[in-house]
């Protein structure tokens, strides 16, 4: 058995037929190969595996050398926010729709996984961001995001007013439906649908994408990834404001609050097959044209 990985965690969406069958297949294969296999608690109760070793997501991060996440990009994001705090490699098996973060196909799984377990793979570090909400100078709430942190109103099509500062310097004020602050990883997600640029994953950059701004001169802008972005909410805003992290975690924001968004100290370590190519992924997922000749 390879010394690269000894303990492997399996994480998947509970009560999802495709995810459950893939976890059962992976558990059987990995156990036969002599690996210690941990299955995340919530999905372990829904799969047909005898004597399953159940573990929380944090215990998998702490004990395993490798985590295999079965699901779509949304489920991958939820697991990645936790696993980024640990020195663990993460592989995605696509059981969703687009699958920008999930490399392996459930229909052709064992052969590429076998190569990865032998060390025939590429590791990639993706930085994540932290969003913090301050009220009267005191930290009220915070969370991390792999894709993006979005300031928005709690109601649809409700315009808000705020100021944007970069590293303490005033950048602009804006009246809009909100602002998307995206990592390169998230540049192909919500940010792209709002007209933001695609950033290759190796860039140390953040994109700021206004959401339906009141002035036509407002445009997306890319800033240094080490920048501290501060959003100051005007006192005249309504009270139902929010910052959402990856569309999952919601932080409540009040008029007059300040939101700080900056790079986290943690990074997500993605493991790819050797033939992984980011531009191939874009071309396939976005239906770009192939070579002319």
Residue frames relative to the residue before (quaternion, step in Angstrom):
aa qw qx qy qz dx dy dz
X 1.0000 0.0000 0.0000 0.0000 0.00 0.00 0.00
X 0.5546 -0.6209 0.4418 0.3343 3.56 -1.04 0.74
X 0.4112 -0.7051 0.5237 0.2437 3.56 -1.10 0.74
X 0.4744 0.6859 -0.4410 0.3318 3.58 1.24 -0.16
X 0.8014 0.0751 0.0066 0.5934 3.56 0.92 -0.94
X 0.1167 -0.7941 0.5942 0.0521 3.54 -0.91 0.96
X 0.7795 0.1757 -0.0794 0.5960 3.55 1.03 -0.85
X 0.0758 -0.8108 0.5803 -0.0110 3.57 -0.78 1.06
X 0.2389 -0.7778 0.5687 0.1201 3.55 -0.92 0.96
X 0.1929 -0.7623 0.6094 0.1015 3.55 -1.07 0.83
X 0.0282 -0.7982 0.5989 -0.0581 3.56 -0.75 1.14
X 0.1723 0.8021 -0.5560 0.1332 3.57 -0.81 0.90
X 0.6299 -0.5466 0.4048 0.3750 3.51 -1.31 0.30
X 0.4162 -0.7209 0.4892 0.2603 3.63 -0.66 1.03
X 0.8455 0.1772 -0.1481 0.4814 3.55 -1.21 0.66
X 0.5086 0.5763 -0.4565 0.4482 3.56 1.15 0.65
X 0.4440 -0.7456 0.4251 0.2572 3.56 -0.41 1.26
X 0.6832 0.4857 -0.2992 0.4559 3.58 0.87 -0.89
X 0.6569 0.5015 -0.3133 0.4678 3.59 0.95 -0.86
X 0.6532 0.5259 -0.3214 0.4399 3.60 0.92 -0.87
X 0.6749 0.4877 -0.3048 0.4623 3.59 0.89 -0.88
X 0.6404 0.5159 -0.3259 0.4663 3.60 1.04 -0.74
X 0.6416 0.5148 -0.3236 0.4676 3.59 0.98 -0.79
X 0.6457 0.5122 -0.3246 0.4641 3.58 0.97 -0.81
X 0.6475 0.5106 -0.3137 0.4707 3.59 0.99 -0.81
X 0.6745 0.4933 -0.2913 0.4656 3.57 0.90 -0.93
X 0.6450 0.5292 -0.3286 0.4426 3.59 0.93 -0.87
X 0.6567 0.5067 -0.3122 0.4632 3.57 0.93 -0.88
X 0.6793 0.4900 -0.2985 0.4576 3.59 0.85 -0.95
X 0.7033 0.4747 -0.2818 0.4479 3.61 0.75 -1.01
X 0.6380 0.5191 -0.3298 0.4634 3.60 1.01 -0.76
X 0.6502 0.5144 -0.3130 0.4634 3.58 1.00 -0.81
X 0.6785 0.4786 -0.2815 0.4810 3.58 1.16 -0.62
X 0.5893 -0.6289 0.3426 0.3739 3.59 1.26 0.05
X 0.4791 0.6606 -0.4507 0.3620 3.61 1.20 0.23
X 0.4076 -0.6350 0.5839 0.2995 3.53 -1.23 0.50
X 0.1212 -0.8209 0.5578 0.0168 3.56 -0.71 1.12
X 0.1238 -0.7648 0.6305 0.0472 3.54 -0.91 1.03
X 0.1534 -0.7800 0.6017 0.0770 3.57 -0.94 0.90
X 0.5099 -0.6757 0.4426 0.2958 3.56 -0.78 1.05
X 0.6591 -0.5999 0.2941 0.3454 3.54 -0.91 1.07
X 0.7250 0.4805 -0.2828 0.4044 3.58 0.61 -1.10
X 0.7232 0.4016 -0.2532 0.5015 3.60 0.99 -0.73
X 0.5579 0.6210 -0.3904 0.3883 3.61 1.15 -0.52
X 0.6690 0.5117 -0.2947 0.4515 3.57 1.13 -0.66
X 0.7177 0.4399 -0.2422 0.4824 3.60 1.23 -0.25
X 0.6559 0.4982 -0.3237 0.4656 3.61 1.23 -0.03
X 0.4588 -0.6808 0.5083 0.2601 3.53 -1.25 0.52
X 0.3257 0.7194 -0.5332 0.3035 3.56 0.27 1.33
X 0.3522 -0.7405 0.5363 0.2002 3.58 -0.78 1.04
X 0.8587 0.0701 -0.0655 0.5035 3.56 -1.13 0.78
X 0.1630 0.8221 -0.5255 0.1465 3.56 0.95 0.89
X 0.3470 -0.7060 0.5778 0.2176 3.58 -1.07 0.80
X 0.1495 -0.8146 0.5579 0.0539 3.57 -0.32 1.26
X 0.0507 0.7882 -0.6106 0.0582 3.57 -1.11 0.75
X 0.5010 -0.6207 0.5029 0.3330 3.54 -1.18 0.55
X 0.6669 -0.4935 0.3654 0.4221 3.55 -1.27 0.29
X 0.6642 0.4929 -0.3078 0.4703 3.58 0.98 -0.78
X 0.6382 0.5127 -0.3332 0.4677 3.61 1.04 -0.67
X 0.6039 0.5282 -0.3520 0.4821 3.59 1.11 -0.66
X 0.6502 0.5169 -0.3145 0.4595 3.58 0.94 -0.87
X 0.7102 0.4716 -0.2538 0.4569 3.55 0.99 -0.85
X 0.7900 0.3664 -0.1643 0.4632 3.60 0.96 -0.85
X 0.7130 0.4746 -0.2657 0.4425 3.59 1.02 -0.77
X 0.4298 -0.6727 0.5417 0.2633 3.55 -1.31 0.42
X 0.7872 0.1148 -0.0189 0.6057 3.54 1.22 -0.56
X 0.1242 -0.7731 0.6171 0.0781 3.57 -1.07 0.80
X 0.1561 -0.7603 0.6254 0.0805 3.56 -0.97 0.92
X 0.1353 -0.8052 0.5766 0.0291 3.55 -0.58 1.22
X 0.1415 -0.7987 0.5834 0.0422 3.56 -0.67 1.15
X 0.5425 0.5872 -0.4494 0.3987 3.57 -0.59 1.15
X 0.6533 -0.4784 0.3856 0.4423 3.54 -1.25 -0.38
X 0.7438 -0.3901 0.2876 0.4603 3.54 -1.32 -0.08
X 0.6119 0.5693 -0.3502 0.4230 3.59 1.06 -0.71
X 0.6855 0.4556 -0.2849 0.4912 3.56 0.91 -0.87
X 0.6006 0.5599 -0.3425 0.4565 3.55 1.10 -0.72
X 0.6483 0.5291 -0.3226 0.4424 3.60 0.95 -0.86
X 0.6533 0.5226 -0.3192 0.4451 3.57 0.93 -0.87
X 0.6797 0.4646 -0.2885 0.4889 3.57 0.95 -0.84
X 0.6541 0.5479 -0.3158 0.4150 3.58 0.97 -0.88
X 0.6068 0.5626 -0.3642 0.4274 3.61 1.02 -0.70
X 0.6902 0.4438 -0.2691 0.5042 3.58 1.09 -0.70
X 0.7109 0.4887 -0.2698 0.4277 3.59 0.80 -1.03
X 0.5530 0.6196 -0.3954 0.3924 3.60 1.17 -0.45
X 0.6177 0.5572 -0.3418 0.4372 3.59 1.20 -0.44
X 0.7196 0.3898 -0.2250 0.5288 3.59 1.28 -0.17
X 0.4904 -0.6467 0.4965 0.3078 3.56 -1.20 0.50
X 0.3691 0.7224 -0.4824 0.3303 3.54 0.47 1.24
X 0.4123 -0.6891 0.5383 0.2557 3.55 -1.05 0.77
X 0.1624 -0.7930 0.5839 0.0622 3.58 -1.06 0.76
X 0.0804 -0.7664 0.6370 0.0193 3.56 -0.97 0.99
X 0.2192 -0.7823 0.5686 0.1289 3.58 -1.03 0.75
X 0.1629 -0.7371 0.6481 0.1006 3.55 -1.10 0.83
X 0.3665 -0.7909 0.4537 0.1853 3.56 -0.51 1.20
X 0.0873 0.7622 -0.6361 0.0821 3.53 -0.68 1.20
X 0.5817 0.5725 -0.3683 0.4452 3.56 1.25 0.52
X 0.7319 -0.4012 0.3144 0.4523 3.55 -1.07 -0.79
X 0.8227 0.2283 -0.1317 0.5038 3.61 0.07 -1.26
X 0.1150 -0.8502 0.5069 0.0840 3.59 0.73 -1.00
X 0.1451 0.8008 -0.5636 0.1413 3.60 0.79 0.97
X 0.7559 0.3759 -0.1995 0.4976 3.60 1.07 -0.71
X 0.6963 0.4465 -0.2661 0.4949 3.58 1.22 -0.24
X 0.2651 -0.8383 0.4644 0.1064 3.55 -0.20 1.35
X 0.7633 0.4312 -0.2184 0.4287 3.55 0.79 -1.05
X 0.3572 -0.7164 0.5623 0.2073 3.53 -1.12 0.76
X 0.4796 -0.6730 0.4700 0.3101 3.63 -0.91 0.80
X 0.6362 0.5349 -0.3273 0.4495 3.59 1.21 -0.38
X 0.7658 0.1430 -0.1001 0.6189 3.59 1.26 -0.31
X 0.1461 0.8700 -0.4422 0.1619 3.51 0.57 1.26
X 0.7190 0.4991 -0.2818 0.3930 3.56 0.68 -1.09
X 0.6622 0.5282 -0.3282 0.4181 3.61 0.85 -0.89
X 0.7096 0.4138 -0.2910 0.4904 3.67 0.73 -0.87
X 0.6228 0.5322 -0.3501 0.4542 3.62 1.05 -0.65
X 0.6156 0.5475 -0.3399 0.4535 3.57 1.02 -0.77
X 0.6551 0.4984 -0.3104 0.4755 3.59 0.98 -0.82
X 0.6419 0.5226 -0.3263 0.4566 3.60 0.97 -0.84
X 0.6674 0.5064 -0.3037 0.4538 3.58 0.92 -0.86
X 0.6501 0.4909 -0.3088 0.4908 3.59 1.21 -0.44
X 0.5956 -0.5823 0.3576 0.4224 3.58 1.27 -0.12
X 0.5170 0.6141 -0.4256 0.4177 3.57 1.29 0.11
X 0.4634 0.6561 -0.4338 0.4081 3.54 0.43 1.27
X 0.3147 -0.7051 0.5962 0.2198 3.52 -1.40 0.09
X 0.2325 -0.7628 0.5887 0.1323 3.56 -0.96 0.90
X 0.0622 -0.7955 0.6028 -0.0017 3.55 -1.05 0.82
X 0.2725 -0.7583 0.5733 0.1482 3.57 -0.90 0.96
X 0.0821 -0.7768 0.6236 0.0309 3.58 -0.81 1.03
X 0.3141 -0.7492 0.5394 0.2216 3.60 -0.73 0.93
X 0.2315 -0.7454 0.6095 0.1388 3.53 -1.24 0.55
X 0.3694 -0.7355 0.5268 0.2121 3.58 -1.24 0.27
X 0.3056 -0.7131 0.6012 0.1916 3.52 -1.36 0.41
X 0.1439 -0.7574 0.6308 0.0879 3.56 -1.06 0.81
X 0.0483 -0.8032 0.5932 -0.0255 3.58 -0.79 1.08
X 0.2049 -0.7686 0.5969 0.1044 3.57 -0.97 0.90
X 0.0974 -0.7970 0.5960 0.0150 3.57 -0.74 1.13
X 0.0686 -0.7732 0.6302 0.0170 3.55 -1.08 0.88
X 0.8235 -0.0678 -0.0194 0.5629 3.57 -0.57 1.21
X 0.7324 -0.4584 0.2221 0.4518 3.54 1.01 0.91
X 0.6685 0.4781 -0.3039 0.4819 3.61 1.25 -0.04
X 0.4953 -0.6595 0.4842 0.2920 3.56 -1.01 0.88
X 0.1788 -0.8070 0.5580 0.0736 3.59 -0.70 1.11
X 0.7932 -0.1239 0.1140 0.5852 3.61 0.98 -0.76
X 0.0061 0.7906 -0.6122 0.0081 3.56 -1.25 0.42
X 0.0944 0.7673 -0.6338 0.0227 3.52 -1.32 0.35
X 0.4692 -0.6768 0.4978 0.2720 3.53 -1.31 0.28
X 0.1315 -0.7739 0.6145 0.0782 3.56 -1.30 0.36
X 0.3520 -0.7160 0.5673 0.2042 3.54 -1.04 0.84
X 0.7632 0.3630 -0.1786 0.5039 3.57 0.96 -0.91
X 0.7882 -0.2449 0.2334 0.5141 3.56 0.47 -1.19
X 0.2348 -0.6859 0.6603 0.1958 3.48 -1.43 0.33
X 0.1059 -0.8237 0.5570 -0.0043 3.58 -0.73 1.10
X 0.2234 -0.7291 0.6344 0.1271 3.53 -0.89 1.03
X 0.1991 0.7825 -0.5652 0.1691 3.58 -0.73 1.01
X 0.5544 -0.5795 0.4738 0.3637 3.53 -1.30 0.23
X 0.5644 -0.6123 0.4349 0.3427 3.54 -1.20 0.50
X 0.7109 0.3789 -0.2393 0.5421 3.57 1.23 -0.40
X 0.5630 -0.6069 0.4434 0.3436 3.56 -1.14 0.64
X 0.8563 0.0840 -0.0785 0.5035 3.57 -1.12 0.81
X 0.4431 0.6492 -0.4849 0.3836 3.55 0.89 0.98
X 0.3102 -0.7979 0.4882 0.1695 3.58 -0.30 1.24
X 0.1161 -0.7796 0.6133 0.0500 3.57 -1.08 0.81
X 0.2930 -0.7513 0.5709 0.1543 3.55 -1.26 0.44
X 0.1432 0.7922 -0.5747 0.1470 3.56 -0.86 0.99
X 0.3458 -0.6936 0.5884 0.2306 3.53 -1.39 0.26
X 0.2374 -0.7612 0.5904 0.1249 3.55 -1.18 0.67
X 0.0597 -0.7793 0.6238 0.0015 3.55 -0.92 1.01
X 0.1596 -0.7615 0.6217 0.0905 3.57 -1.07 0.80
X 0.8280 -0.1093 0.0117 0.5499 3.57 -0.56 1.22
X 0.7545 -0.4147 0.1955 0.4696 3.55 0.96 0.93
X 0.6411 0.5119 -0.3263 0.4695 3.60 1.24 -0.25
X 0.4796 -0.6731 0.4832 0.2889 3.57 -0.89 0.98
X 0.2123 -0.7915 0.5663 0.0879 3.55 -0.86 1.03
X 0.7313 -0.3158 0.2236 0.5617 3.59 0.69 -1.05
X 0.3122 -0.6716 0.6188 0.2619 3.52 -1.38 0.16
X 0.0768 -0.8240 0.5611 -0.0158 3.53 -1.08 0.64
X 0.1575 -0.7075 0.6769 0.1282 3.48 -1.33 0.60
X 0.2632 0.7520 -0.5506 0.2491 3.56 -0.51 1.20
X 0.6483 -0.4867 0.3958 0.4315 3.54 -1.31 -0.16
X 0.7623 -0.3021 0.1832 0.5422 3.57 1.25 -0.19
X 0.3589 -0.7091 0.5666 0.2175 3.55 -1.35 -0.25
X 0.2285 -0.7520 0.6063 0.1211 3.55 -1.03 0.91
X 0.0914 -0.7569 0.6454 0.0474 3.57 -0.84 1.00
X 0.0381 -0.8593 0.5066 -0.0592 3.55 -0.28 1.31
X 0.4001 -0.6534 0.5898 0.2551 3.52 -1.25 0.65
X 0.6566 -0.4616 0.3771 0.4621 3.62 -1.21 0.06
X 0.6082 0.5527 -0.3531 0.4472 3.59 1.04 -0.71
X 0.7439 0.4151 -0.2183 0.4761 3.56 0.96 -0.88
X 0.4683 0.7107 -0.4353 0.2933 3.59 1.22 -0.10
X 0.6890 0.4272 -0.2847 0.5116 3.61 1.22 -0.31
X 0.6015 0.5567 -0.3559 0.4489 3.59 1.26 0.24
X 0.8528 -0.0035 0.0252 0.5216 3.59 -0.82 -1.01
X 0.6169 0.5668 -0.3383 0.4286 3.57 1.01 -0.83
X 0.6663 0.5033 -0.3064 0.4569 3.60 0.90 -0.89
X 0.6630 0.5057 -0.3137 0.4542 3.58 0.97 -0.81
X 0.6807 0.4554 -0.2795 0.5012 3.59 1.24 -0.44
X 0.6400 -0.5597 0.3143 0.4223 3.60 1.25 0.21
X 0.4378 0.7064 -0.4525 0.3234 3.58 1.24 0.29
X 0.5855 -0.5992 0.4179 0.3515 3.59 -1.24 0.36
X 0.4303 -0.6374 0.5608 0.3067 3.54 -1.28 0.42
X 0.1360 -0.7831 0.6052 0.0449 3.57 -0.82 1.08
X 0.4226 -0.6890 0.5169 0.2819 3.58 -0.82 0.92
X 0.6205 -0.6259 0.3252 0.3426 3.60 -0.95 0.88
X 0.6510 0.5403 -0.3290 0.4196 3.61 1.11 -0.54
X 0.5371 0.6380 -0.4070 0.3726 3.61 1.21 -0.17
X 0.2856 -0.7030 0.6218 0.1941 3.54 -1.16 0.72
X 0.4151 0.7000 -0.4481 0.3700 3.54 0.37 1.29
X 0.1829 -0.7359 0.6393 0.1277 3.51 -1.37 0.41
X 0.2217 -0.7634 0.5872 0.1523 3.57 -1.02 0.70
X 0.2045 -0.7444 0.6263 0.1089 3.53 -1.15 0.82
X 0.0271 -0.8244 0.5632 -0.0506 3.56 -0.49 1.22
X 0.3187 -0.7531 0.5429 0.1912 3.63 -0.51 1.14
X 0.2907 -0.7441 0.5784 0.1651 3.55 -1.10 0.74
X 0.8296 -0.1958 0.0786 0.5170 3.56 -0.44 1.27
X 0.0348 0.8388 -0.5413 0.0470 3.61 0.65 1.09
X 0.5651 -0.6307 0.4290 0.3144 3.55 -1.20 0.63
X 0.7378 0.3224 -0.2091 0.5549 3.61 1.23 -0.39
X 0.5012 -0.6813 0.4513 0.2846 3.56 -0.98 0.86
X 0.6032 0.5784 -0.3607 0.4141 3.61 1.20 -0.32
X 0.5343 0.6119 -0.4161 0.4086 3.62 1.22 -0.17
X 0.0367 0.8063 -0.5834 0.0902 3.56 -0.70 1.12
X 0.6033 -0.5355 0.4276 0.4079 3.60 -1.19 0.39
X 0.0573 -0.7848 0.6165 0.0261 3.57 -1.11 0.67
X 0.2729 -0.7461 0.5887 0.1492 3.56 -1.12 0.77
X 0.0753 -0.7993 0.5961 0.0049 3.56 -0.87 1.03
X 0.6907 -0.4666 0.3531 0.4250 3.55 -1.32 0.28
X 0.5364 -0.6707 0.4180 0.2962 3.55 -0.96 0.88
X 0.6630 0.4941 -0.3085 0.4703 3.58 1.20 -0.40
X 0.4337 0.7139 -0.4517 0.3133 3.59 1.27 0.05
X 0.2922 -0.6868 0.6276 0.2213 3.52 -1.27 0.53
X 0.1646 -0.7964 0.5792 0.0559 3.56 -0.62 1.17
X 0.0639 -0.7995 0.5972 0.0060 3.57 -0.73 1.07
X 0.1254 -0.7712 0.6226 0.0440 3.54 -0.90 1.02
X 0.1288 -0.7938 0.5927 0.0456 3.59 -0.67 1.14
X 0.2808 -0.7896 0.5284 0.1363 3.57 -0.53 1.20
X 0.4583 -0.6822 0.4973 0.2779 3.56 -0.87 0.94
X 0.5587 -0.6249 0.4381 0.3247 3.56 -1.13 0.69
X 0.6365 0.5636 -0.3224 0.4163 3.58 1.19 -0.48
X 0.4845 0.6769 -0.4397 0.3372 3.62 1.23 -0.09
X 0.5552 -0.5515 0.4905 0.3834 3.52 -1.34 0.28
X 0.6070 -0.6190 0.3736 0.3298 3.57 -1.21 0.45
X 0.6741 0.5120 -0.3108 0.4323 3.61 1.10 -0.51
X 0.2457 0.7537 -0.5598 0.2413 3.57 0.45 1.28
X 0.1040 -0.8084 0.5791 0.0174 3.55 -1.16 0.62
X 0.1620 -0.6889 0.6827 0.1820 3.49 -1.44 0.29
X 0.1157 -0.7955 0.5923 0.0539 3.57 -0.70 1.07
X 0.2378 -0.7613 0.5936 0.1069 3.54 -1.01 0.94
X 0.8332 -0.0835 -0.0112 0.5465 3.57 -0.49 1.26
X 0.6064 -0.5901 0.3496 0.4022 3.59 1.16 0.48
X 0.6484 0.5326 -0.3070 0.4491 3.60 1.29 0.05
X 0.7829 0.2746 -0.1315 0.5426 3.57 0.74 -1.11
X 0.1633 -0.8035 0.5701 0.0520 3.57 -0.75 1.08
X 0.1256 -0.7640 0.6305 0.0549 3.56 -0.90 1.02
X 0.3747 -0.7332 0.5234 0.2193 3.59 -0.77 1.02
X 0.0953 -0.7877 0.6085 0.0116 3.55 -1.02 0.91
X 0.2137 -0.7762 0.5847 0.1001 3.56 -1.00 0.90
X 0.6323 -0.5000 0.4066 0.4299 3.61 -1.20 0.35
X 0.7776 0.3042 -0.2485 0.4910 3.58 -0.94 0.93
X 0.5218 0.6335 -0.4202 0.3872 3.60 1.24 -0.17
X 0.2765 -0.7126 0.6114 0.2049 3.52 -1.36 0.27
X 0.1729 -0.7675 0.6120 0.0805 3.56 -1.02 0.89
X 0.1347 -0.7816 0.6073 0.0468 3.57 -0.78 1.08
X 0.0250 -0.7845 0.6194 -0.0147 3.57 -0.81 1.04
X 0.1691 0.7850 -0.5716 0.1687 3.56 -0.70 1.09
X 0.6682 -0.4999 0.3747 0.4039 3.53 -1.31 0.30
X 0.4131 -0.6986 0.5307 0.2441 3.55 -1.03 0.82
X 0.5550 -0.5871 0.4666 0.3599 3.55 -1.26 0.36
X 0.6771 0.4786 -0.2827 0.4822 3.60 1.23 -0.39
X 0.1578 -0.7647 0.6165 0.1014 3.55 -1.24 0.49
X 0.3995 -0.6859 0.5547 0.2494 3.55 -1.24 0.51
X 0.2052 -0.7859 0.5745 0.1007 3.57 -0.76 1.08
X 0.1162 -0.8032 0.5839 0.0210 3.55 -0.34 1.30
X 0.2254 -0.7510 0.6084 0.1228 3.55 -1.07 0.82
X 0.0887 -0.8113 0.5779 0.0057 3.58 -0.76 1.10
X 0.5450 -0.5450 0.4964 0.3995 3.60 -1.22 0.30
X 0.6520 -0.5416 0.3605 0.3894 3.57 -1.19 0.50
X 0.7130 0.4488 -0.2698 0.4663 3.60 1.03 -0.65
X 0.3758 0.7299 -0.4929 0.2884 3.60 1.21 0.24
X 0.0514 0.7759 -0.6258 0.0617 3.56 -0.96 0.94
X 0.4722 -0.7177 0.4357 0.2685 3.56 -0.61 1.17
X 0.6833 0.4891 -0.2995 0.4519 3.58 0.95 -0.83
X 0.5770 0.5430 -0.3764 0.4801 3.58 1.18 -0.44
X 0.6278 0.5348 -0.3279 0.4608 3.56 1.03 -0.84
X 0.6611 0.5010 -0.3094 0.4650 3.60 0.88 -0.94
X 0.6719 0.5157 -0.3039 0.4362 3.55 0.87 -0.98
X 0.6987 0.4684 -0.2736 0.4664 3.56 0.96 -0.85
X 0.7173 0.4582 -0.2655 0.4529 3.58 0.85 -0.94
X 0.7696 0.3549 -0.1850 0.4975 3.59 1.01 -0.78
X 0.4203 -0.7397 0.4350 0.2950 3.58 1.35 0.15
X 0.2035 0.7678 -0.5694 0.2117 3.55 0.88 0.96
X 0.5974 -0.5877 0.4099 0.3601 3.58 -1.19 0.44
X 0.4451 -0.6634 0.5334 0.2778 3.54 -1.22 0.55
X 0.7339 -0.3846 0.3083 0.4675 3.57 -1.32 -0.02
X 0.5142 -0.6524 0.4597 0.3141 3.57 -1.06 0.73
X 0.7981 0.1379 -0.0563 0.5839 3.58 1.05 -0.76
